[in-house]
């Protein structure tokens, strides 16, 4: 049961709509029903109106609740008026508040098989979504996106009969096969021809029309050349941007439109993954063979986040896949919305890939989490490392996008611990931090000269500051700089 006191104190928002409905159900109710179902769900309160000036909610009550509820169910079950009934009995009920009767309708997010939920007979005129505190009629592109997601058949399995295998990059395929053979040296596919191998992994299929092998959409996106890809997917674009110096627009950039590489997602993944993880701290650790292990769960989570964006992107959507890296965060954004509610995706256990063939091709080289636990594990890793939790945002306007921000900033609890550590700093440590705050790229030698102490002493205290997480090295020893994690 909802907390009605709390709701009344709120104003209309992304998940709350109020309607007076004093004597009858307003037509605008169905627009909100469609909008909530096609967005992220929400609550409709009947018997409550919004003050046009203050935007505060005012309780007026409904006089005929039974008749209104009957009208709701009758309309929901009439396919001439509403395309789908996604409500359960317990999601429509009355509640007494301030001696007045209100009707509460808890509209869930519709399953992708039911979207778009529309009213009337025209899908183009009757499909709505929620944006901020209002409902709006969906564009044709939004409707097409929802219709694509309805299908059980992955869109990336489509055979591109206008293309042949020359549209795919030989070097990309060779690198992929090398990885596959190294990971699975005794696999029965190791001896297959190139064409046979591409058929097995889903990158190609035999057309039923001409009996010839053609690339699938997945094969083109995964192994194709950029110019060939954009002929099929005009909005396809991959963009990695590194911002490590605020005085420079970006310190590094990789775009699919660059002419010196293929522009496909397989090559993109391996061109940028080390750039994304290079500054992540690597604690000193040895494996059973006494070899240093430089990989951590944070590294693995970053790889998973990048793979997720490439696997779940709607490649028919606009603005492409964009990755921004700063000293404090990595932000990954891809076109398309979640096919399941965000809270279910984060909870884990449900896997519903938009591009199942691309998912399979990554999985065959041990990239991508098949159990649906990728986001769940990522949140756990960030919490275990005392970092600010990842932030996932799903937007629908002006374009459908999913964005995840991975922050490397300490959580508030850890900041308190760090502040306590700062209070115990000695004079030398404070002087080192003071000099670094003025010149972040200062060397050990320069610090030793300025403070008139040995370099070995400088190195000793910098190591201590790093252990306390007060000081972090960004970039290489030669070209990097120091980042202070507290206020000096």
LUMSELUM-505834 format. One record per residue (C-alpha): x, z, y; residue in one letter. Coordinates in pm, whole numbers, padded with zeros to 5 digits, always signed. Each point is the difference from the previous one (the first is absolute). Layout:
XZYa;...
END
This chain:
+00000+00000+00000x;+00126-00090+00345x;+00076+00251+00275x;-00278-00096+00243x;+00121+00241+00270x;+00337-00171+00008x;-00151-00350-00004x;-00233+00067+00293x;+00296+00115+00209x;+00176-00331-00068x;-00063-00325+00179x;-00071-00330-00174x;+00316-00130-00164x;+00131-00219-00278x;-00182+00211-00262x;-00303+00133+00190x;-00306-00176+00143x;-00302+00173+00158x;-00346-00154+00038x;-00314+00156+00148x;-00249-00139-00260x;-00256+00253+00122x;-00300-00176-00154x;+00139-00300-00188x;+00319-00155-00132x;+00170-00219+00263x;+00121-00347-00097x;+00351+00094+00118x;+00017+00244-00293x;+00071-00291-00234x;+00281-00133+00214x;+00169+00341-00028x;-00068+00011-00376x;+00170-00340-00041x;+00283+00100+00235x;+00085+00327-00177x;-00026-00163-00344x;+00239-00279+00100x;+00250+00229+00176x;+00082+00349-00120x;-00335+00172-00038x;-00165+00242+00239x;-00297+00220+00083x;-00318-00112+00176x;-00203+00281+00162x;-00367-00071+00070x;-00172+00224+00253x;+00306+00017+00225x;+00062-00208+00310x;+00307-00061+00213x;-00002+00088+00368x;+00091-00324+00178x;+00207+00177+00264x;+00181+00282-00180x;-00004-00161-00349x;-00098+00344-00136x;-00250+00017-00287x;-00345+00147+00062x;-00232+00119-00279x;-00359-00131+00031x;-00112+00003-00364x;-00219-00240-00200x;-00375+00049-00035x;-00059-00204-00318x;+00305+00055-00222x;-00175-00087-00329x;-00125-00334+00135x;+00342-00088+00142x;+00182+00086-00324x;-00254-00205-00197x;+00063-00292+00238x;+00377+00031-00059x;-00032-00015-00381x;-00256-00281+00005x;+00223-00214+00221x;+00316+00083-00197x;-00161-00127-00318x;-00126-00322+00159x;+00264-00272-00042x;-00176-00210+00263x;+00093+00265+00257x;+00324+00162-00121x;+00260-00157-00232x;+00091+00322-00186x;-00116+00358-00038x;+00314+00215-00023x;-00171+00337+00065x;-00072+00277-00250x;-00307+00224+00030x;+00210+00297+00111x;+00149-00202+00288x;-00334-00015+00186x;-00156+00337+00087x;-00160+00212+00272x;+00149+00303+00169x;-00148+00257+00236x;+00193+00063+00321x;-00110+00173+00320x;-00357+00011-00139x;-00004-00378-00033x;+00019-00230-00301x;+00290-00244-00023x;+00070-00270-00258x;+00356-00041-00126x;+00120-00320-00167x;+00353+00014-00144x;+00105-00364-00038x;+00305-00046-00226x;+00251-00279+00023x;-00137-00279-00220x;+00195-00111-00306x;+00175-00329+00058x;-00240-00164-00249x;-00293+00079+00234x;+00168-00097+00327x;-00106-00147+00228x;-00317+00208+00020x;-00227-00194+00235x;-00356+00016+00131x;-00253-00280-00005x;+00057-00338-00164x;+00300-00117+00199x;+00337+00139-00103x;+00156-00135+00321x;-00261+00156+00229x;-00063+00321-00194x;+00348+00133-00083x;+00129+00287+00218x;+00301+00227+00023x;+00086+00317+00187x;+00253+00012+00284x;+00057+00328+00187x;-00354+00124+00075x;-00196-00325-00031x;-00111-00271-00242x;+00092-00365+00041x;-00091-00322-00179x;+00280-00124-00225x;+00182-00325+00058x;+00005-00276-00261x;+00360+00085-00087x;-00089+00363-00069x;-00288-00107-00224x;+00224-00244-00188x;+00256+00278-00052x;-00264+00229-00155x;-00130-00281-00220x;+00352-00071-00129x;+00038+00366-00094x;-00329-00007-00195x;+00147-00214-00274x;+00151+00146-00315x;+00225-00305-00012x;+00311+00050+00210x;+00021-00264+00273x;+00374-00042-00055x;-00069-00146-00349x;-00139-00320+00158x;+00172-00318-00116x;+00138-00208+00288x;-00061-00347-00141x;+00133-00168+00315x;+00349+00144-00067x;+00257-00033-00275x;+00280+00235-00106x;+00236-00158+00255x;-00186+00211+00256x;+00172+00306-00147x;+00352+00109+00090x;+00240-00043-00294x;+00238+00269+00131x;-00282+00255+00023x;-00112-00073-00356x;+00358+00026-00130x;+00053+00337+00172x;-00329+00126-00141x;+00089-00110-00355x;+00341+00164+00029x;-00164+00328+00100x;-00257-00033-00279x;+00265-00076-00265x;+00220+00289+00114x;-00292+00242-00022x;-00135-00146-00325x;+00296-00161-00178x;-00180-00029-00335x;-00334-00123+00131x;-00149-00302-00178x;-00042-00178+00335x;+00377-00005+00058x;+00040-00331-00183x;-00297-00179+00157x;+00037-00306+00220x;-00062+00041+00373x;-00349-00150-00029x;-00089+00217-00299x;+00126+00310+00178x;-00201-00073+00316x;-00313-00047-00213x;+00056+00334-00174x;+00043+00205+00317x;-00298-00162+00177x;+00195-00201+00257x;-00133-00328-00141x;-00295-00128-00205x;-00101-00319-00173x;-00281-00170+00192x;-00313-00074-00199x;-00050-00308+00216x;+00326-00189-00056x;+00176+00200-00274x;+00306+00043+00226x;+00181+00325+00085x;-00058+00105+00360x;+00098+00316+00192x;-00260+00273+00037x;-00056+00150+00343x;+00195+00304-00125x;+00288-00223-00107x;+00009-00171+00338x;-00004+00329+00195x;+00257+00158-00232x;+00244-00290-00045x;-00103-00271+00247x;+00156-00138+00316x;-00142+00118+00332x;-00117-00345+00114x;-00183-00057-00327x;-00158+00346+00015x;-00140-00040+00352x;-00157-00332-00098x;-00218+00203-00236x;-00010+00325+00200x;+00024-00080+00373x;+00027+00367+00106x;+00269+00095-00252x;+00289+00179+00170x;+00259+00263-00095x;+00180+00192+00273x;+00253+00285-00022x;+00112+00151+00331x;+00260+00272+00040x;+00005+00203+00323x;+00299+00234-00007x;+00093-00036+00367x;-00269+00049+00264x;+00191-00223+00241x;-00022-00300-00235x;-00328-00165-00103x;+00112+00016-00364x;+00334+00057-00166x;-00085-00209-00306x;-00279-00235-00099x;-00101-00201-00306x;-00287-00252+00024x;-00149-00229-00261x;+00029-00283+00251x;+00380+00031+00016x;+00145-00325-00130x;+00291+00154-00194x;-00205+00139-00291x;-00312-00085-00204x;-00256+00216+00182x;-00177+00119-00319x;-00089+00364-00075x;+00247+00038-00289x;+00299-00086+00216x;-00144+00196+00293x;-00021+00317-00210x;+00367-00016-00096x;+00117-00111+00346x;-00144+00308+00171x;-00024+00281-00255x;+00358+00120+00058x;-00056-00024+00376x;-00300+00232-00038x;+00178+00260-00213x;+00358-00011+00128x;-00040+00297+00238x;-00184+00227-00244x;+00208+00305-00083x;+00172-00013-00339x;+00084+00347-00133x;+00313+00023-00211x;-00114-00025-00361x;+00164-00112-00325x;-00164-00143-00311x;+00098+00087-00357x;+00285-00253+00018x;+00137+00174+00312x;-00096-00298+00216x;-00147+00062+00343x;-00379-00049+00025x;-00094-00136+00342x;-00370-00047-00071x;-00264+00262+00092x;-00376+00031-00026x;-00022-00092+00369x;+00185-00326-00073x;-00244-00069-00285x;-00301+00073+00223x;+00121-00242+00267x;+00042-00271-00263x;-00351+00076-00125x;-00146-00021+00352x;+00158-00341+00059x;-00114-00129-00341x;-00354+00127+00066x;-00022-00196+00325x;+00113-00320-00171x;-00228+00054-00302x;-00318+00104+00183x;+00018-00224+00308x;-00282-00243+00070x;+00210-00312+00052x;-00299-00180+00148x;-00008+00266+00273x;+00169-00029+00339x;+00318+00146+00151x;+00193+00017-00329x;+00206+00289-00134x;+00199+00193+00263x;+00259+00272-00065x;+00148+00201+00287x;+00293+00234-00047x;+00117+00259+00255x;+00244+00291-00042x;-00298+00231-00065x;-00248-00211-00194x;-00094-00307-00198x;-00336-00166+00069x;-00136-00258-00243x;-00312-00200+00089x;-00176-00268-00203x;-00318-00209+00039x;-00304+00108-00201x;-00176+00331-00059x;+00005+00241-00291x;-00217-00112-00291x;-00076+00366-00072x;-00052+00294+00241x;+00325+00130+00152x;-00051+00351-00135x;-00033-00140-00354x;+00312-00212+00046x;+00200+00304+00115x;-00143+00219-00279x;+00138-00251-00251x;-00105-00117-00342x;-00183-00317+00112x;+00179-00333+00014x;-00187-00297+00152x;+00256-00258+00108x;-00125-00278+00224x;+00264-00235-00143x;+00028+00085-00369x;+00239-00286-00085x;+00243+00101+00276x;-00036+00360-00121x;+00091-00111-00351x;+00306-00198+00115x;+00136+00300+00189x;-00077+00233-00292x;+00197-00218-00241x;+00314+00082+00200x;-00096+00369+00030x;-00134-00014+00357x;-00343+00144+00075x;-00196+00293-00144x;-00252-00114-00264x;-00179+00332-00047x;-00146+00012+00351x;+00212+00307+00081x;+00226-00166+00259x;-00159+00147+00314x;-00063+00335-00168x;+00366+00030-00100x;+00110-00108+00347x;-00196+00279+00168x;+00140+00254-00247x;+00358-00116+00065x;-00042+00034+00378x;-00150+00348-00036x;+00277+00110-00239x;+00262-00115+00251x;-00168+00188+00288x;-00074-00318+00191x;-00307-00084+00207x;-00262-00143-00238x;-00037-00379-00016x;-00276-00136+00221x;-00225-00275-00140x;-00224-00193+00239x;-00263-00255-00091x;-00127-00218+00285x;-00258-00278+00005x;-00001-00113+00362x;+00137-00230+00131x;+00142-00072-00348x;-00010+00173-00338x;+00325+00188-00059x;+00146+00291-00190x;+00292+00184+00162x;+00212+00276-00148x;+00249+00197+00206x;+00277+00186-00181x;+00155+00254+00232x;+00340+00160-00049x;-00082+00277+00247x;-00015+00352-00139x;-00338+00165-00038x;-00086+00282+00241x;+00085+00259-00262x;+00342-00154-00053x;+00055-00030+00376x;-00050+00376+00027x;+00264+00049-00270x;+00232-00236+00185x;-00058+00186+00327x;+00092+00323-00175x;+00321-00165-00120x;+00075-00112+00356x;-00018+00360+00121x;+00287+00086-00233x;+00235-00272+00130x;+00344+00107+00120x;+00175-00117+00317x;+00185-00288-00167x;-00318-00137-00157x;-00184+00021+00332x;+00284-00182+00176x;+00001-00274-00265x;-00375-00053+00046x;+00038-00004+00376x;+00262-00275-00016x;-00200-00202-00253x;-00315+00024+00214x;+00197-00165+00282x;+00165-00262-00221x;-00172-00051-00340x;+00269-00237-00133x;+00290+00236+00076x;+00273+00019-00267x;+00157+00300-00173x;+00325-00082+00175x;-00162-00001+00344x;-00180+00329-00070x;+00327+00159-00112x;+00172-00115+00321x;-00280+00119+00230x;-00039+00340-00168x;+00375+00039-00060x;-00034+00082-00371x;+00108-00171-00322x;-00192-00294-00148x;-00031+00188-00329x;-00180+00280+00185x;-00232-00253+00167x;-00076-00153-00339x;-00069+00344-00150x;-00255+00094+00268x;-00170-00342+00001x;-00047+00032-00376x;-00162+00341+00059x;-00231-00145+00267x;-00104-00275-00241x;-00067+00251-00278x;-00226+00192+00239x;-00181-00332+00075x;+00081+00047+00368x;+00215-00313+00007x;-00061-00335-00170x;+00225-00303-00024x;-00181-00328+00069x;+00177-00315-00123x;+00356-00041-00121x;+00301+00216+00089x;+00145-00286+00202x;-00305-00136+00187x;-00256+00281-00031x;-00087+00296+00220x;-00102+00366-00019x;-00361+00113+00030x;-00074+00362+00101x;-00318+00133-00160x;-00055+00288+00244x;-00017+00038+00376x;+00343+00070+00144x;
END
